Amino acid sequence: MFRLFFISVFTLFSKTLCLGQPNLVPNPGFEEISQCPSPFGEFSLLNHWFIVTDSPDLYSICQPMVSPLGNFYGKQLPLSGENYPGAGMYVNNGSNAREYFGVKLINKLIAGAEYCVTFYVSLADTCDYAINNIGCLFTQMIPTPTGPGNVINIAPQILNNGVNNPLTSKTEWIKIEGSFVAQGDEEYLTIGNFSDDNSTDTIFIGGSNLGIGYLASYYWVEDVTVKICNYAPPVVVIPNIFTPNNDGINDVFYIQTEFVGNYHLDIFNRWGVKLKELSPLDSIWDGTFNSILVNDGVYFYNINYVDLLGETFTSSGFIHLMKN
């Protein structure tokens, strides 16, 4: 007899490169604050973001200082909105002093997915030194200092290219950007200088008039974005019929997936008894339960799967098992 082979295909509308995708960084422009900070810039007033080491600062147009936005380190208008943080990233005294700040991402990163990252920096007016190696580190837990002083001496996935893009401007916002392939489960983002003093590429630019921080490199930061570089919608292909009769044709039930971070599928009989669980690590059902081939009939499944953005989807359907 002719064996009919139907499939169920679940997919989503296509999304293109970084367009229409959610930014994985909460409060990416630093606009969500609990109250207007004082001139001393309490970073803790920022929603979602937190201090990793030392004492980075928060500045806002709402502060009782000169407008446009001014602070102890100079004046700079926000790239967007009304707020931005600042952090000391190098001091020319051998102390390896560093300030880092970070945020917990909206979703964990998916193993094997490529992520595009951008953020902007501007050097404070009172600084005589600029550096080139400011970066963005992605980790599973909040990082702690591992080098001299309070340096987090871990290679960041995103690092400014100091040769082509020196971070010397005190008037413009300079974009730092790059991409990387996630190992999986990275959940925290940290911004700063991840090199010790001996490995930091410094540039003397002068012009501070010996103001506050003249021996330091202090940068303001704006608009942090983390998105999948090339998003493709998840595709899940599930057969409706299989014939476990050992004739070498359609003998096992299995699903095919593309652009899926993970999935879990449960198979039940008509009385609700779970017969099999399928996942990427165990993706085939041979039609048996407790090592015995089940009867011909209709069986049911529920599936949960995750796309490359970490969003979860569910679906259900039926399977015809026919031995002849």
C-alpha positions as semicolon CSV with decimal commas, in nm:
position;residue;x (nm);y (nm);z (nm)
1;M;0,000;0,000;0,000
2;F;0,106;0,360;-0,040
3;R;0,227;0,504;0,286
4;L;0,112;0,860;0,338
5;F;0,363;1,081;0,517
6;F;0,239;1,414;0,645
7;I;0,435;1,662;0,852
8;S;0,355;1,954;1,078
9;V;0,577;2,254;1,028
10;F;0,590;2,537;1,281
11;T;0,768;2,857;1,191
12;L;0,759;3,230;1,257
13;F;0,773;3,525;1,024
14;S;1,128;3,607;0,924
15;K;1,323;3,880;1,095
16;T;1,622;4,048;0,936
17;L;1,958;4,157;1,062
18;C;1,911;4,343;1,392
19;L;1,581;4,497;1,271
20;G;1,269;4,458;1,482
21;Q;1,454;4,249;1,737
22;P;1,439;4,330;2,106
23;N;1,753;4,468;2,261
24;L;1,868;4,222;2,528
25;V;1,991;4,510;2,747
26;P;1,731;4,650;2,989
27;N;1,744;5,028;3,026
28;P;1,997;5,051;2,741
29;G;1,999;5,432;2,725
30;F;2,017;5,478;3,105
31;E;1,688;5,669;3,104
32;E;1,517;5,473;3,383
33;I;1,624;5,625;3,714
34;S;1,453;5,616;4,053
35;Q;1,512;5,988;4,115
36;C;1,727;6,274;3,995
37;P;2,088;6,220;4,109
38;S;2,282;6,480;4,302
39;P;2,589;6,647;4,146
40;F;2,790;6,358;4,291
41;G;2,607;6,122;4,057
42;E;2,473;5,823;4,257
43;F;2,499;5,531;4,014
44;S;2,268;5,324;4,236
45;L;1,974;5,537;4,116
46;L;1,993;5,365;3,775
47;N;1,735;5,092;3,724
48;H;1,872;4,748;3,626
49;W;2,238;4,856;3,610
50;F;2,470;4,791;3,904
51;I;2,822;4,870;4,024
52;V;3,073;4,589;3,966
53;T;3,377;4,760;4,122
54;D;3,455;5,094;4,287
55;S;3,218;5,386;4,226
56;P;3,105;5,476;3,873
57;D;2,877;5,779;3,850
58;L;2,543;5,882;3,702
59;Y;2,478;6,218;3,538
60;S;2,152;6,374;3,427
61;I;2,022;6,693;3,276
62;C;1,793;6,714;3,580
63;Q;2,091;6,768;3,812
64;P;2,120;7,115;3,966
65;M;2,422;7,205;3,754
66;V;2,492;7,412;3,447
67;S;2,302;7,319;3,134
68;P;2,393;7,162;2,893
69;L;2,478;6,870;3,114
70;G;2,783;6,943;3,324
71;N;2,962;6,753;3,599
72;F;3,293;6,731;3,780
73;Y;3,467;6,599;3,469
74;G;3,336;6,850;3,216
75;K;3,033;6,893;2,995
76;Q;2,875;6,659;2,743
77;L;2,525;6,633;2,603
78;P;2,372;6,284;2,611
79;L;2,373;6,096;2,284
80;S;2,003;6,032;2,346
81;G;1,766;6,100;2,631
82;E;1,878;6,283;2,944
83;N;2,117;6,056;3,137
84;Y;2,446;5,872;3,107
85;P;2,695;5,704;3,344
86;G;3,066;5,766;3,372
87;A;3,354;5,551;3,494
88;G;3,726;5,581;3,559
89;M;3,908;5,335;3,333
90;Y;4,274;5,422;3,389
91;V;4,485;5,624;3,635
92;N;4,847;5,716;3,554
93;N;4,989;5,624;3,895
94;G;5,042;5,247;3,876
95;S;4,746;5,172;4,102
96;N;4,553;4,962;3,845
97;A;4,239;5,141;3,963
98;R;3,929;5,055;3,761
99;E;3,558;5,125;3,773
100;Y;3,322;4,875;3,611
101;F;2,945;4,865;3,584
102;G;2,714;4,596;3,451
103;V;2,363;4,473;3,386
104;K;2,175;4,143;3,380
105;L;2,053;4,068;3,028
106;I;1,684;4,014;2,958
107;N;1,757;3,659;2,835
108;K;2,056;3,431;2,859
109;L;2,260;3,404;2,541
110;I;2,212;3,098;2,321
111;A;2,512;2,875;2,250
112;G;2,632;2,907;1,892
113;A;2,437;3,225;1,815
114;E;2,628;3,533;1,697
115;Y;2,553;3,855;1,881
116;C;2,613;4,212;1,761
117;V;2,708;4,463;2,029
118;T;2,733;4,842;2,017
119;F;2,785;5,116;2,273
120;Y;2,926;5,469;2,273
121;V;3,189;5,647;2,480
122;S;3,318;6,003;2,515
123;L;3,632;6,110;2,704
124;A;3,577;6,356;2,989
125;D;3,707;6,709;2,936
126;T;3,940;6,713;3,237
127;C;4,142;6,405;3,135
128;D;4,497;6,433;2,998
129;Y;4,503;6,063;2,902
130;A;4,292;5,855;2,666
131;I;4,295;5,478;2,629
132;N;4,203;5,251;2,342
133;N;4,105;4,923;2,502
134;I;3,756;4,971;2,643
135;G;3,542;4,661;2,608
136;C;3,232;4,470;2,696
137;L;3,250;4,137;2,882
138;F;2,975;3,871;2,883
139;T;2,976;3,617;3,168
140;Q;2,749;3,365;3,336
141;M;2,798;3,535;3,674
142;I;2,895;3,885;3,787
143;P;3,275;3,902;3,743
144;T;3,518;3,992;4,019
145;P;3,872;4,141;4,002
146;T;4,129;3,886;3,890
147;G;4,433;4,104;3,824
148;P;4,634;4,366;4,011
149;G;4,444;4,643;4,188
150;N;4,080;4,590;4,102
151;V;4,132;4,494;3,737
152;I;3,898;4,229;3,596
153;N;4,173;4,077;3,385
154;I;3,947;3,869;3,158
155;A;3,948;3,912;2,780
156;P;3,621;4,078;2,681
157;Q;3,429;3,948;2,380
158;I;3,391;4,304;2,247
159;L;3,701;4,526;2,247
160;N;3,762;4,859;2,081
161;N;4,009;4,854;1,794
162;G;4,260;5,107;1,920
163;V;4,447;5,132;1,592
164;N;4,149;5,231;1,380
165;N;3,937;5,401;1,642
166;P;4,135;5,576;1,920
167;L;3,906;5,693;2,198
168;T;4,041;6,047;2,225
169;S;3,736;6,263;2,145
170;K;3,605;6,491;2,418
171;T;3,331;6,632;2,198
172;E;3,187;6,336;2,005
173;W;3,032;6,005;2,106
174;I;3,252;5,728;1,961
175;K;3,089;5,399;1,869
176;I;3,245;5,075;1,993
177;E;3,104;4,772;1,814
178;G;3,172;4,409;1,740
179;S;3,025;4,062;1,734
180;F;3,095;3,728;1,897
181;V;2,958;3,375;1,913
182;A;2,810;3,292;2,253
183;Q;2,926;2,991;2,448
184;G;2,579;2,966;2,601
185;D;2,415;3,089;2,923
186;E;2,604;3,421;2,937
187;E;2,371;3,642;3,137
188;Y;2,571;3,943;3,259
189;L;2,728;4,231;3,065
190;T;3,012;4,438;3,215
191;I;3,169;4,751;3,063
192;G;3,518;4,883;3,137
193;N;3,892;4,845;3,076
194;F;3,987;4,479;3,121
195;S;4,365;4,527;3,088
196;D;4,607;4,610;3,369
197;D;4,816;4,928;3,354
198;N;5,110;4,762;3,176
199;S;4,880;4,630;2,902
200;T;4,666;4,941;2,862
201;D;4,733;5,140;2,546
202;T;4,741;5,501;2,667
203;I;4,759;5,824;2,472
204;F;4,862;6,157;2,625
205;I;4,641;6,427;2,477
206;G;4,663;6,706;2,736
207;G;4,421;6,992;2,754
208;S;4,283;6,926;3,099
209;N;4,410;7,249;3,258
210;L;4,490;7,030;3,558
211;G;4,123;6,983;3,639
212;I;3,977;6,697;3,839
213;G;4,093;6,364;3,697
214;Y;4,372;6,510;3,483
215;L;4,591;6,203;3,539
216;A;4,306;5,967;3,460
217;S;4,105;5,834;3,170
218;Y;3,739;5,884;3,259
219;Y;3,470;5,801;3,004
220;W;3,102;5,866;2,973
221;V;2,898;5,578;2,822
222;E;2,575;5,576;2,621
223;D;2,324;5,353;2,436
224;V;2,422;4,987;2,484
225;T;2,275;4,735;2,240
226;V;2,301;4,354;2,227
227;K;2,113;4,171;1,950
228;I;2,149;3,854;1,748
229;C;2,336;3,945;1,431
230;N;2,146;3,726;1,186
231;Y;1,817;3,615;1,331
232;A;1,629;3,335;1,156
233;P;1,284;3,219;1,270
234;P;1,263;2,877;1,433
235;V;1,153;2,586;1,214
236;V;1,021;2,265;1,373
237;V;0,921;1,976;1,144
238;I;0,715;1,699;1,313
239;P;0,593;1,386;1,127
240;N;0,228;1,288;1,169
241;I;0,281;0,923;1,068
242;F;0,550;0,662;1,117
243;T;0,563;0,286;1,064
244;P;0,794;0,100;1,306
245;N;0,800;-0,235;1,119
246;N;1,176;-0,262;1,055
247;D;1,146;-0,234;0,677
248;G;1,397;0,049;0,675
249;I;1,140;0,308;0,565
250;N;1,001;0,560;0,813
251;D;1,072;0,323;1,104
252;V;1,128;0,586;1,372
253;F;0,965;0,908;1,481
254;Y;1,192;1,210;1,503
255;I;1,166;1,584;1,464
256;Q;1,383;1,820;1,263
257;T;1,468;2,169;1,384
258;E;1,646;2,474;1,251
259;F;1,732;2,792;1,437
260;V;1,605;2,644;1,763
261;G;1,798;2,693;2,083
262;N;1,637;2,398;2,263
263;Y;1,318;2,191;2,266
264;H;1,130;1,936;2,475
265;L;0,859;1,708;2,335
266;D;0,637;1,468;2,534
267;I;0,442;1,185;2,370
268;F;0,124;1,048;2,534
269;N;-0,131;0,778;2,464
270;R;-0,505;0,849;2,464
271;W;-0,524;0,793;2,841
272;G;-0,258;1,056;2,910
273;V;0,024;0,815;2,995
274;K;0,358;0,965;2,896
275;L;0,539;0,723;2,667
276;K;0,848;0,918;2,565
277;E;1,032;1,247;2,613
278;L;1,236;1,386;2,324
279;S;1,507;1,653;2,334
280;P;1,816;1,740;2,129
281;L;2,006;1,480;2,334
282;D;1,744;1,205;2,278
283;S;1,557;1,291;1,959
284;I;1,415;0,956;1,834
285;W;1,117;0,742;1,934
286;D;1,110;0,384;1,806
287;G;0,748;0,332;1,907
288;T;0,820;0,137;2,224
289;F;0,717;0,190;2,584
290;N;0,907;-0,002;2,852
291;S;1,086;-0,182;2,565
292;I;0,758;-0,311;2,416
293;L;0,623;-0,184;2,081
294;V;0,294;-0,004;2,138
295;N;-0,024;-0,076;1,942
296;D;-0,132;0,090;1,622
297;G;-0,324;0,405;1,689
298;V;-0,318;0,778;1,741
299;Y;-0,078;0,929;1,996
300;F;-0,044;1,287;2,107
301;Y;0,243;1,525;2,173
302;N;0,317;1,858;2,338
303;I;0,629;2,050;2,242
304;N;0,807;2,351;2,391
305;Y;1,089;2,511;2,195
306;V;1,303;2,821;2,224
307;D;1,411;3,046;1,940
308;L;1,751;3,214;1,911
309;L;1,624;3,518;2,102
310;G;1,532;3,300;2,399
311;E;1,155;3,326;2,342
312;T;0,957;3,009;2,425
313;F;0,681;2,863;2,205
314;T;0,443;2,574;2,263
315;S;0,239;2,355;2,030
316;S;0,061;2,019;2,026
317;G;-0,058;1,763;1,775
318;F;-0,103;1,394;1,701
319;I;0,097;1,104;1,559
320;H;-0,039;0,804;1,369
321;L;0,158;0,490;1,451
322;M;0,101;0,217;1,189
323;K;0,301;-0,107;1,193
324;N;0,164;-0,231;0,861
